[in-house]
Every structure is written in C-alpha cells, then in structure tokens.
Amino acid sequence: MGELQSDSLQSLGHTCVLGLGRTGEGVARYLAGLLGGRVASVTLYGGANSHEGEATRALEDLGVRVICGTEQVEGSYDLAVVSPGIPQDSAFFRAAQAHAREVVGEPEFAWRESPDRWIAITGTNGKTTTTLLTTSLLRTGGYAAEAVGNVGTLVTGEVPGRQEGSWFVTELSSFQLATTTRLHPRVACLLNITPDHVEWHGSMEAYAAAKERVFANLEQGDLAVVSCEDAYCRAIVERLQERGLRVCVVAVHRDPQTPCAAFVRDRRLVVRLDGKEHALVACESLAIKGEHNVQNALAASACALEVGVPEDAVSHGLMLFSPLEHRIEPCGSIGGVAFVDDSKATNVDSVAKALTAFAPGRVIVLLGGHDKGTELESLAHVVSARCKAAVCYGEAGPRIAEALRDEDGDMGLVVLQAEHLSDAVQQARERALSGDVVLLSPACSSFDEFANYHERGVRFKELVQAMREDAGVSR
C-alpha cells in the first residue's frame, strides 16, 4: 500500500468541539496548540449538563472559547469534532451539523492528522485484550507501538509526540466508528458482534453497520481480520471477499480453508497469510484463559504477522502476555476455592465465553448489577449447563434468578439471591468447596451500585482479600 497523505498541512479553519469530558477536553487542547497557524478559532460546547470550573478555565487560558449549559450551537465552523457519547440522532449532534461544514469523531480526526501505520480493532467483546496483546506482540518484535483509542488513551493526545515509524494500535467502539468517513487503517480487525448498545444505535442492524465501518476504506493491499463465529461477522466476511480484499478469517474450531486464516490445529495456534502458514504456540501455553482468549490471540497474531513481526517473536509474546485487570483475573484462593474477577463482563456473550475457561460443574458465578433489559434465555442456558450455582444480586438479580430457575427446572443448579455484591460474595464462599471457582462475571453494567466495572472489580478483590486475611491466608 502506498503512503497515505496526511491532512496535517491543511488549514482546519474555525473549529468546534462537542462535549466537556476527557475526549472533548483533549481535542480542544490539541486544536488550541494549532491556534494562529492551521486553526483560526476553537469553540467548545460542553452540553446541557456542563458547568464552568477548573477545566474550562484552563482551556480558556489556552485560547479556547468554552460555552457551558447548552446544546445550542451557534456560529459557522469548518470542522466539528464530537465526543463518542453523543448520539448522531441527538439534538446536540444535529445542531453541530447545522453549523459546521463537517462533523467527525475523535479517531477520524486523529487519523487525518497522522494517518500512517494504524491497526484498528473492534468487536463487542475482547477488543481491549486484543488491542493490548497486539501492541505487546509488536513491541516484542522490536516495533514502536502505542495502544490508543477506546482502550483509555486518547489518540489525538498521542499525535504530537508520535515517533516516526511507530504504530497506532487503536481500539474503536461502535460509538467512535459511527462518525468515521475516511479512516483507513493498514489492518482492521473485527472480533465479534453480539447484542449491545442497541439503545444508543437504535437497532441491532445499525450497531453492526457501525462496526463494519472499520473496513470501509480498506484497499487490496490491506488486511481485514474477521471472526466467523457469529452470523453478522460471517455476512461481513462475504461482503469483504466480494470487494476483492484480503480477509483473514478467524476460526477457533476449524481451518476456514482460505488463503488468509487464523485457527487452531491440534491445539496449536496457526496463522496463514497468503498461503504461508505460521505455527505458533499451543493453546495451553497462553496465560490468558478461555476459548474467547484463544480467538483474541489468533486475531492479534494475524495483525502482528501481517505488519512484519517475526514468527518466533509472536510466539514468545503470546506466552508472556498476562491477564488484564477485571478480565478473568485470578485474585487469590481460600481453602482451595479460587476467586476470579471478570467484572468487565457486562453482557451475556462475555459471560458465556468466560465460563469456557473453567471445568463444567465447578463454577459459582455472581450475576447482576444494573438491569439493561437484556434477553436472558441464552445466559440461563449456558449458566445452567456449566455452573454448579449462581448468586444473583443487585437490581437485575431477581429477573436473572427467575430466568435461571425457569431454564434449569430440577436439573440441579443452585440459584441464590443477594441484595449487594458483598452479600453475593459471602454466599458464594459459604457454598464453595475446594476445587470450585467463584467467578464475578455479572452480565450487567455496574451502575446500580458502582460508578463503573472497574470500581466493581476493585471492590470484589477487596472483599476477597479481606476474607483471605480473616482465614489467615498471606498475600
């Protein structure tokens, strides 16, 4: 693929930014650094619930005009950059469209400023693990690489100090992808599409279409890495192949028999690119456990090999990579009972995948939290098949417990209920025997009791540590 032409020498003119969160503030700071040159003015609209404070004063000191407490955009702008939490059908977004020649999201803007050497990774589940693992594999192979985007590091903030020749390994959410038009990564990866954020996008079809946008501008020299484990992804594979693109099909259980593929053969990870096979490590050599993490490792390996990381470096990096916090993270044992923090599992599909990391019939799973109104039949089915007990807690606890009892009947799954996470952990410990696993994998967001999944996971680990200390178990 030829070198992409950056917009970095073009004038951006009069600009505005929507949102006063981390993204809006970061973009505004970046634009303020270009005032008097490529940028004529920067105006930030904080939104209806925004307020003046230390952050707004700091931006104003940089030359940014900050308007709080409203979603009414006024004036005329050459470019508007919108934060990812603002839906495209909202009045705020439409107000920006009415007053700006173009409205883009932050990753799209960052790509235009620094377009070379991007690997873009998306999916309902697994994208953070895959992004960080891909970054780690590139670094193991001697490449400069930064994990950016939805993983927690604003892409725009990394543009000014980006090393020449470095790679941006970018995690992209459906919110971020919805506002892309010209984003063109060298490698684009889609791990899976399962129900999530439907209320934001309006329909499952719109959500899937946002995910598919990661491939919109790929050319024949690029690589699309796509799982074939769900119907949405399989349809996307077909459409990409019809475009004549190179598509690496990721399949855990079989060889897809395509020129580019990533799969497991005889319990060993294999990646084939343009007919050349790379036999990597055994599944058992991965420190990250579960079938879904085998898929993540296959996708990350394909990305790394495609951009030139040697096969031996990929294998070495796969064995070195450790579990991420709150993602099937071991956090101690008491009397032979292992406690595992999978607080990041905020939807049904992620719970189903987490359960594949453990022996059937030995898991006591903690389920609950904020009730998003998710369909529970598939969750009930997998929990009944693989768990010995479930403790259902929080706002969603009663509905989950009812679904589990309806599914299991008299098959033997023990269904317990608790009001709060702390109560659920205690009940699980009382029920667990040596060799069992107490798994926090809630299938719900945390907002009934906690600010976010991280806070929930930290609290779970605190509860486990307190029990370990009471039991006389050293750290």
N, C-alpha and C positions, 0 to 999 in steps of 0.2 A: 504494500500500500504506500502511496506517495505521502510526502509530508503534508500535514494539514495546515492550512493558512489561518493564523490567529487573527482575531479582531483587535488585538491589543494596540495597534497603531491607529485605529479608527476613533473618531470623536464619539463619545457617548451622549454629549449634549446635556439637556436638562433631565435629571433622573429623579425618580421617587421610589421609595421602599415601603412596602406594606407589612406592618407587624413590628412590635417592640420587644419580641423575645430574642433569644440568642441568635437566630438567623438574621432577623431584621437589623439588629444592632451591629452584627459582624459585617453585613453587606454595606451598611451605611458608613462604617469606619473605613472600609476598603475604598468606597467611592469618594469619601472625604479626602483620602490620600491623593486623589487624582484631580482635586479642585484646582482651577487655574490652568489646567492643561487639557486633558481629554474630557473632563467633566465641567460643565458650566454651573450646575447647581445640584444640590441634594436635598430632597424633602422627604421626611419620614412621617408616615401616618401610623400612629400607634394602634388605632382601633377604638371601639366604643368603650372598652373597659380599661384603657391605658391611662396612666397618670404621670404627671411630671415628678421627677425625682433625680437622684444622683446620676442614673444612666442617661437621662435626657439632657441634663446639664453638661455632662461630659461630651455628648455628641454635639451640642450647640457650640461648645468651645472649639470643636474641630471644624465648624462652619456648616453643620447640618441644621436645617430648619425642621424642628420637631413639632408635630401637631397631635395632641392627645385628646381622648374623649370623643372621637367621632370617626365614622366610616365614610364621611362625605369628602371625596377627593375633588379638589378644585385646581384650576390652572391647566397648563398644557405641558406634557412631558414627552421626551423622545423615547424613554425606556422606563418601565416599572418592573421592579423585582419583588415578587410576592413570596411571603413565608409559606412553608408547606402546609400549615394547619388551616389555611384559609381556602374553603371550597370554591371551585370555579363557578358554582351557581349562586354564590352568596352575593348580597348587595355590595359588600366591600370590594370583592373582586370585579364585579361588573362596573363599579364606579371607577376603578383604575382603568379598565378597558375603554371607558368613555372619554378618558382624559389623557391617554398615552397611546403613542403610535404602536407600541408593542408591550405585551406583558409576558414575563418569563419567570420561571422558578430559579432558585439559587444555584442548583447544579448546572442548569442550562447556561446561566450567566458565567459561572466559573469555567465551564468548558470553553466558552467563547473567548475568555481571557487567556486560557492556557490549554489548548486542545490536544496536544500530543501525549501519547503513551497513557491512555486510560483503559482500565479494566473495570467494567460496570457489572455489579452483581445485585440481583433482586430475587424475590420469591416471598411467599407468605411466611415460611419458616426457614431457619438455617442461614439466612443471609449474613448475619453478623459473624457467625462462626466461619463461614466460607470466606468472607472478606478478610478476616484476621489471619486465617490459615493461608490464603493466597499470598498475602503480604509477607508472612513468615517464610513461605517457600521461596519467594523472590529474593528475600534478604539472605536466606541460606545459600542461594545460588550466586550471591555476590552483587545483586542488583540493589540500587537505591529504590525504596518503595515506601509509600505512606498510605495507611488505611484512613479513608476520609468519607465524608457524607453522613448518612444516617447512623453510622457506627458511633458518632459522637464528636467528630472533628469537622468543623465547617470547611468545605472545600475552598471557598473564597479566601478564608483566612490563611490557607497554606500556599496560595498562588504567589504572593510577593517573594517569599523565601525559597521557592521550589528550586531544587538542584537541577542542573542541566542533565538530561538523560534519565531522570527519575520517573517512576511510575506512580500514578494515582490509582489505587485500588479502591473503588468507590461503591459503597453500599447505597442503594437507591430504593426508597419506599415508593409505594404506588402514588402517594401524595406528590412526591417530588417528580416522578415520571410523568404525571398528568400534565405538567406545564412545560414539557420539553418539545422542541421542534427540530433543532439541528444537532443535538447531542449525538456524537459519533465516536463511540469507544472502539479501540482496536480489538478487544474481546468483550463480548456481552454474554452474561450468564443468567439463566432463569432456572431456579431450583424446583419450584412447585407453585401451584395456585389452588388454594382451598379457601372456603368462605371466611372473609374477614373484611372489616371496614366497608361493608356493603352500605351502611347508613350514610357514610361520607360520599361514596361514589354514586349512590342512587340505585345500583343494581350490580349483580354478580358479573354481568357481561361488561359493564363499564369498568369494574375493578380489574378484570382480566385484560381488557384492552389497554388500560394504563400500564400494566406490567409488560405487555407486548411491545410497548413503545421503546423499550430499551434496544430493540433490534431495528428500529425504523430506518436508520441511516447506514446500516452495515453494507459493505461492498464485498465483492467476491474474494478479496484478499484477507478479509477479516474472519473471525471465528465466532459462531454462535454456539454456546454450550447450553443444552436444554435437557432437562429430565423428561423421561417418557412415562412417569409413574402416575400421572393423572390425565383426565380427558382434555382439559384445557391445554396442557402442555403438549400433548400428542397432536392436537389440531394445529398448534403453533409450529411444531416441527414440520408438519406437512406444508404449511404456508411458506416457511423459510426455504425449504427444499425447492418449492415451486419457483422461488425467486433466484435459484441457482447459487445460493450461499453455501459456504462450508458449515455444516452443522454437526457438532459433536454431540451425539445422543448419549445421555447418561442413564444407565440401567443397572440397578444393583443385582438383579437376579438372572440376567441373561445377556449374551452378546447380541447387540442390535444388528450386527452384520452390516454396518455402514462403514464407509471409508474412514470416518472420524467417529470414535465412540469411547466411552469410559464405562467400565463394567467390572464385575468380579468373576474370575475364573479360578476354580479350585481354591477358593478362599483367599485369593490374591488380587489386589487392585491392578487393573490393566487399563492403560490409555492407548488408543490407536489414533494417530493423526496422519491423514492422507496415506493410509495403508501401513504405516510403520508403527509397530507395537512397542510399548514401554511397559515391561513387567515391573511393578513396584512392590510394596511391602504386603505382608499378609494382613488380613483384617484384624487378627489378634494382636498385631504389633502397634495398632493405633491406641494412643492414650485416651482419645475421645471415644466413648462407647455408644452403642446403639446403631441400628440399621440406618437411621437418618444421617448419622455422622459418617457412615461409610459413603453415602451419597454425597455429603458435603466434601469429603476428602477426594472423591473422584472428580468432582467439579473443579475444586481448587487445583488439583494436579494437572488437569487438562489446561486450565488457564496458564499455569506456570510453565508447562512444557511448551505451549504454543508461543510464548514470548522468548523462549530460549534457555530456560533454566535446565541444567543437565539432569539426566535421569537419576543419577546417584544422589544429587543434592535434593531432589524432590523426595526420594525415599528417606533420606536422613531427616529432612524437615518434617515429614509426616510422623515419624517416631518421636520427635522432640516436642511436638505441639501438645500443650496441656489443655484440659477442660477449662472453659470460660466460667467466670463467676455467674451463678444462678442458672447455669445450663448443664443439668445433670452433674452438678458439682458435689463430690463427696465432702461431707463436713463432719466426719467423726462417727464413732460407733460406741455403743454401750452394751455390754454383755452379749456381744456377737450380733447385735442389731445395727445395721448400717443406716445412717441418715443421709439423705441426698437432697440437695437444693436445686429444684428445676423451676424456680419462681418465674422464669421468663416464659414458661409455657402458658400463654394466655388464651389459647384456642384449642379446640378439640383435636385437631390434627397433630399438634405438637405433643399432646399427652400420649396419643396413640404411638407416636414414634419413640417417645421416651421409654415407654413400657417395654419396647423390644430390647432394651439394654439389660434387662433383668430376667431371671428364671421365672417362668409362669408359676403362679400359685404362692409366691413368697413376698409379694409386694403389698404393703398397706399404703394406699395413695390418699393424699389430702387434696380434696377438691372443693373449690368455692371461691368466693370473692364477690366482686360486682357482677350482677346478672346482666349480660348484654343481650339476653333473649335468644341465645344461640340454640339451634336444634341439638337435642341431647341423645337422640336414638343411637347414633354411631358411637358416642362416648360411652353410653351404657353398655353397648355390645362389647367393646374392647376391654373395658374395666371388668366386666363380668367374666370374660374369657381368661384374663391374665392376672387378676388380683385376688388375694385372699380376703381383703377387707378394704373398705373405703370410709373415710371420715369426711362428711360433707359439712362445711361450715360457712358462715357469713351470709350475706344477702342472698346468694344463689343456692345456699346449702339445701333448703327444703325442696326446691324444684329438682336439683340433681339427685337427691336421695330418693324422691318419688320415681324418677326415671330409672334409677338403678334397680329398685325393688320391682318395678314393672317388667324390666328386662330379665332379671335373674330368677324370679319366682322362688322356687325352693332348691335352687342349684347349689347353694352354699356360700355365696358371697355375703360377708357380714357388712351391713350398712349401718353406720353410726352417724349421729348428728352432733354438732357443736356450735356454739354461738360465735366464738372468735378463733383465730388461728392458734393462740396459746392453748385453748381448750382442746383443739383438734390434735395438737402435738402430744399433749398429755394422754389423751385417749388412745392414740396410736401406740405410744410407748407401752401402755398397760396391756395392750392386745398383742404386741410383737413378741416373738420368740427368737432365740439365737438362730441366725441364718436368714432372718427376714430383712426386708428393706422398707424403711419408712421414707416415702417419696413425696415431697411437696411438688406437685405438678398440677396447678389449680384449674386449668382450662378456662379461667376467667381473668379479667383485669382486676386490679387491686383496690379500686377507688372507693370501696365501701369502708375500708379500714386503714388503708395506707395511701401515700401520695403516688407511689409507682411500684413496679415489680421489684426494683432494687431495694427499696425500703422494706418490702415484704420479705425478700430473701435474707436481708441482713437480720431482721427480727427472728426469722426461723433459725438462723445459725446461732443467734444469741440464746434462744431457748434451748437448743441442743447443747451448747457449751455449758449452760447453767445446769442441765441435767447430768452432764458428764462430771462436772465438779462435785455435784451432790453425791454422785456414785463413786467418787474418788478416782476418776479416770484423769490422768495427766494430759496436758495439751500435746 
